[in-house]
Amino acid sequence: MVLRAFVLALASLAISATAAFAQAPAPALSDAFALRGIEVDRTAPTAAQAREQAIAEGQRLAWRRLVERLVPIAARSGLEAIPAAEIVPLIDSFGVETERGSGTRWLGSLAYRFKAEGVRRLFRSRNVPFAETLARPVVIVPVLVRDGQAALWEDDNAWRLAWANLPPSAGLQPWSVPKADLDDAGLIGAEQAAAADRAGLRALSAHYRTQGAIVVLADYAAGGTAVQIRVARVGAPAPDADWQLDVPLNAGEAVDDAWPRLARLAADAIEERWKAEVLVEGGEITSLRATVPVSDIAEWVTLRRRLGEVATVKRMEVLVLGRGGAIVELRHEGGEEALRTALAQRDLSLLADEGGWRLQLAERAGRP
């Protein structure tokens, strides 16, 4: 009787999940279509006109930032300059965060949220690939290797200072730069970071409450004409990855003047790499069948909630219910690897399992 009650309860939840899954809104923390901190400053004959013009300017700036966030650089041509008549219907809501003004001037900070489905339709109508999966935050570890000597927490590490002076990430891959205090120095040293030491990076990541680290190592030799930047992502809820950028110095540019520009380039490269891993192209919906092991109703509810936060999963259908859980079919955009990466951002694991797939809570790893 207990088993039957469990299955019946699971079935009831499964039916409600199938019916309501597509309508459940994603929470604000996972909303790739919301933008804040849009700074505007307009002057006009009257304060009301200045405010109206500032809001119109904010719409254009917010749209441009949304395109930069979601669309790879190579696919943005023409998108950032679409007319206001096409932008306005895509805006779901906007708010004024801060404002100041005088008789003829209005300046403030605005927040906008765009209609996700409307933006998707626009991109698909123009065959524009895009990404909308927000990555979990990581900590950036800027190592400078100059003439063979590695530096990390030292005060004269201009590479770290350049990263610290960058504006906060507004893309899909949030990151932060350590404070470079004694606590940081006690967790990992320059040589360890240069070697992507997992234990040290894990400790630093835990200290800053992120879910992984990205080492950005800039290598420069005196008299050189280029800087080699090696990037290594370690411990994030996504596959480890490493890649390299060889960035030439501009004509007449001293390397000490180049660090801010190189940090911006490296930050953009990290963002582009993430987009490539979770890219959606063509809007094609594919299916994936997976077993879902659950031991109680609470575990099923948690899994369903997290799954509803994955933007590329459009529908879940329960096919079979049993004592150990369920067999479900996921309707999703993008390939299997992109799906696995997107699920991992919500603490869900998609694992190969005897010729099929197993979907489970990440914390279930190791349990039968």
N, C-alpha and C positions, 0 to 999 in steps of 0.2 A: 504493500500500500504506500509506503514512504517513497519507493522508487516511482510508482505510478504518479504520485502527487508531484514529484520533482519534474518528471517529463511533461505533465500537463501544465505546470507553471512555466516551464521553459517554452512550451509550445505557445502559450498565451503571449509571452514576451516576444517570441519570434514573429508571430503574426502582427503584433503592433509595430515591431521594428520594420518589417517589410512594408507596411502601409505608410509609415511616417518617415522613413529614412531619408527620402529625397527632399522632404520639406523641412527637415531640422536645420536651423541656421547654425553656421559655424560660430564658435565663441569669438569674442573680440581679439583675444590673444593670437588666434590663428587666422586673422582676417588680412589677407594680402591686398585687399581692395580698399583698405582704410589708410589714410595719410594724415599726419599731423605736422604742426610746425611749418605751415606754408606762410612765409613772411611776405607781406605786401606793404607798399608805401606809395600812396598816390596823392597828387595835388590837383584841385579843380576849383572852379569859381565858387562852389559852395561845399560845405562839409558833406551834405547828402550825396552830391555828385561824386565827391572823392571816395566816399564809402562804396557807392555803386560800382565805380571803376575799379576799386581795389578788389571787390569780390569777383568781378569778371576776370581780372588779372590772376587772382587766386585759382580760378577754375582752370585757366590755361597752364599755370605752374603745376597744379596738382595732377593734371592729365599728363604733362611731360614727365613728372616724377613717377607716375604709375607705369608709363611705358618703359622708363629706364629700369624700374623694378622687375617687371614681368617679361620683357622681350629682350632676347639677345641683341647685342650691338649690331650684328650683321643684318638683322631683320627689321630694323626700326625705320627705314627710309620712308618718309612721308607720313608716318604715324604721329610724330610729335607736333606737326603743324596742321592737323585737321581742323576745320572751322568750328567756331563756338557752337554753331547750330547742331553739330553732331555730338559735341561734348556734353552740353546741358542735359539732354535726355538720359545720359548715362549716369548722372549724379543722383545718388539715392538720398543723401543728406549732407548738410554742412553746418559747421558751428564756428563761432568766434571764440578763440581761446583767450586772447588778450587784445585790447584795442586802446588806442590813444588818438587824439585828434585836436584840431584847432579850427578856425573859421574856414580854412580852405584845404586842410590836409587831413588825411586819415591813414593811419598805419596800425598794423596789428598782425596777429598770428591766427591762421584759419585751419580748420580741420575738415576734410572731405571724406565721404565714403561713396565709392562707385558701385553701381549695380553689377554684381559679378556676372550674371548670365548675359546681360547686355554687352559687357565688355568682351566676354567670350565670343558672342555672336559676331561682333565687329571684327575681331581678330580672325575668326574662321572665314568670314566673308572675303577677307583679303589674303587668305592662305598664310597668315602670320603665325609661326610657332611661338609658344609662350610657356611660362612656368608660373605656378601659383602655390607651390608647396613651401611653406616657411620652414627653414632649418632651425634646429635647436641652437641656442647661443654657444659660441666657442670663445676661448681666450686666445688672443694673439701673442705669440712669443717672438719678438724681433731680435734676431741674433745678427750682429755685425762682425764679419771676418775681414779684417783689414791687414794686408801684408802677412796673412797667416795667423794672426792673433784674434781669437774670438772674444767678443764682449757682449754682455747682456744687460746687467743691472747697473753698470758703471754710469756715472753722471755724464761722461763724454760720449755715450753711445748715441750719435746723431740719428741713427736709423730708428732706434726706439722712440726718440723724441719726435721724429717726423710722424710716426704712427700715433703717438699720444696727441698730436695736434690736429689730426684728421677729424672732421665732423663725424658724429655717430653714424653708424651704418643705417641707411634707409632702404636697404634691399631685402632680399629673401634670406640672406645669411647674416644674422646679427653677430657682432663680435665686440669684445672689449679688450683694452690694453691694461696689463697689470700696473700697480702703483710703483713697482720697483723699490719696495721697502725691504726691511730686514726679514720679514716673514717670507717674501718671495725668494730672496736670496738663499734662505735656508731650505727651500723646497727643491730647487733645481739650479744648477750652474750653467754657464755658457757652453762648456764642452758637452754636458749632458743634453742640453737643448739642441745643440748642433747635430748630435747623433740621434735625435728624436727618441730619447730615453722614455719609454712608456711609463715607468713607475713615477718618474719625476713630473712628467706632463700630466699624469693622472692626478697627482697630488696638487699641482698648481690649479688644474681645472676644478677640482673639488673645493679648493680654497675660495675660488671666485664663483662657485655654484653654477658652473657651466657644464656642458655635457661633452667636452672634448677640447682639443687644443689644435691650433694651426701654427706651426713654426714657419716663420718667413726669414730665411737666412740670406743676407746680402753679402756677397763676396767681391772685394775690390782690392786690386794691387796697385801700388803707387805708379803713376804714369800710364795707367790703363785708359782705354777709350770706351769701356763698357763695364757695366755691373751685372754680375750673374746673381739672379735671385732664385733660390730654391725654396719651394713651398711643400710642406708635409702636413697633411691632416691626420691626426692620431686620436683614437678613442671616441670620436663622435658617433652618434647613432646613424652612421652611414659608413660605407666601406672606406678603410684607410686609403689615402691617395697621396701621390707626390708628383710634382711636375716642376719645370724649370723655365725661367724667363731670362733671356739675354738682352739687356736693355742698353743701347748705345747712349753715351753722353752726347748732348747737343754740341754743335760747334762753339768753342769758347766757353763751355759750361764747366765750372769747377765741380768736382764731386760733392763737396760740402754744400753747394747750392742746390744740388740735384735731389737730395734725399726726400724732400716733400713731394716732388713730382713722381719719384720712383715709388714712394709709399702709396700714392693715389693709384698708380698703374697696377701695383700688386693687389691692392684692395679690389679694384675692378676685375682683375683676373680671377680672384677668389669668387667673386659674385658670378662671373660668367661660367666658371667651372660648375658651380652649384646648379645654375639654370640648365646647363647641358645634361646634368644627371637626372633631372626631374622634368624634362621638357615634354610638352604636349604638342603634337603635330597632327593637323588634319581633323581633329575632333572625333576620330574613330573610337567607338566603344568596343571593348573586347571583354571576354568572360574568363574567369579563373575559378576553378572549383577547389575547395580546401576543406579538410577536416578541422573542427574547432573543439579541442578538448576543454571542458569546463567541469569543475567539481561542485559548483553550487550556483544558485541564482545570482548572487552578488557578483561573481566572476563574469557571468554572462552579461549582466547589465554594464559592468565596467568595459568589457570588450566592445559591446555595441556602442557605448558612448564615445569611446576613442575612435572607433571606425567612422562614426558620423562626423568626426572632425577632420577626416582626410578628404581634401577637396577633390581629388581625382577619382575617388570611389563614388559612383553615382547611385548604386543600388546594391543591396544585399538581399538575396533570396534564400530562405532556409529550405533545403531539399529533404533532409533526413534528420530526425531527432532520435537520440538513444540515451543509454545510461551514461556514457562517457562524454556526451556533448552533442555535436551536430555536424552535418555536412552542409556547407553553404556555397552559393555561387555569387561571386563578386562581379559586378559590371563596372568597369573602370576605364579611364583614359590612360594612354601611355603604355610602354612595354612593361614586362615583368620586373626588370631590375629597377625601373623608375617607381613601380608600385611598392616594391620591397623597401626602397629608400624612403618613400613617403610614409609608409606604415611605421617605419622605425622612428620617425619624428614624433609619433604619438605613442611610443612605447608598445608597439605591436610587432611581433616577429612572424615573418612568412618564411617557412623553412621547407626545403625539399624533404619529402617523406615517402619512401617506398614507391617511387614513380609518380607521386602526386605532390600535393602541398599541404602543409599544416599551418594554420593561423592560430596564434595564441598570444596571450599577454607576455610581454618581455620578461616580467619577473617570474614567469612560470618555467623558465629555462632550467633543465635538470630534473624537473618533476615528471613522473611517468604519466 
